[in-house]
Amino acid sequence: QSLYLQLVDEAAGGRRYVPAAGATLSVVFDSVDAAKATTRSATQPFDDDDRSIWLVSVTTADTMRGTVDLRLTLTEGAVVHRAVVKGGVRVLSTERI
């Protein structure tokens, strides 16, 4: 599965935030059990067309359950920005228990 994220600058009225070329974005899918937190590197699927959009892949092997917070770390050279998206993802099982 693919999860698309768009970075916005709240200080600029919610406009798209276009990071510097070469920036990286790390996404941690939190868990109540810290040992089950999942970390992914995001990619920019649209390159120079829209660098505010990032793509994170999630696999069936990931151990996420329920409502999950996302911790984002955007690195632009020596500048590091951090954000938390509370309840950013809700994971539902397709299996009957």
C-alpha positions in Angstrom: 0.0 0.0 0.0 1.1 3.6 -0.6 0.5 6.5 1.7 0.9 10.0 0.2 1.8 12.9 2.5 1.8 16.6 1.6 3.9 19.0 3.6 2.3 22.4 4.4 3.6 25.5 6.1 1.1 26.5 8.7 3.0 29.8 9.3 2.4 30.7 5.6 -1.4 30.1 5.8 -1.2 26.4 5.0 0.6 26.7 1.7 2.5 23.8 0.3 6.0 23.5 1.8 8.5 22.7 -0.9 11.7 21.5 0.7 15.2 22.1 -0.7 16.4 19.8 -3.4 18.1 16.7 -1.8 15.9 16.8 1.3 15.0 13.6 3.1 11.9 12.6 5.0 11.8 9.9 7.6 8.4 8.6 8.9 7.9 6.7 12.1 4.6 4.9 12.6 4.3 4.9 16.4 3.1 2.0 18.4 2.1 1.6 22.1 4.9 -1.0 22.1 8.1 0.9 21.1 9.6 -2.3 19.8 6.8 -2.4 17.1 7.3 1.1 15.8 8.0 1.1 12.1 10.4 3.6 10.4 10.2 4.3 6.7 12.1 6.6 4.3 9.7 8.6 2.1 10.3 9.3 -1.5 9.2 12.2 -3.7 7.1 10.6 -6.5 6.8 13.8 -8.5 10.4 15.0 -8.3 10.5 18.7 -9.4 6.8 18.8 -10.4 5.7 19.0 -6.7 8.3 18.3 -4.0 5.7 19.0 -1.3 4.3 15.5 -1.9 6.0 12.4 -0.4 5.2 8.7 -0.7 5.6 6.1 2.0 5.2 2.4 1.4 3.5 0.2 3.9 3.6 -3.6 3.7 1.4 -6.4 5.1 4.4 -7.4 7.2 4.2 -4.1 9.2 2.8 -4.6 12.7 0.6 -1.5 12.9 -2.8 -1.7 14.6 -5.5 0.7 15.4 -4.9 4.5 15.2 -1.3 5.3 14.6 0.6 8.6 15.1 3.2 9.6 12.6 6.4 11.2 13.6 8.0 13.1 10.6 11.6 14.2 10.4 12.5 16.4 7.4 16.2 17.0 6.8 17.3 19.8 4.6 21.1 19.9 4.8 21.9 21.1 8.3 18.3 22.1 9.0 16.0 19.5 10.6 12.2 20.0 11.0 10.1 17.6 13.1 6.3 17.2 13.3 3.8 14.8 14.7 0.6 13.8 13.0 -1.7 12.6 15.8 -4.0 9.8 14.7 -2.6 10.1 11.2 -3.3 6.6 10.1 -6.0 4.1 11.1 -5.3 0.5 10.4 -8.1 -2.0 10.1 -7.8 -5.7 9.9 -9.4 -7.4 6.9 -9.4 -10.8 8.8 -12.2 -11.9 11.1 -11.1 -12.6 14.6 
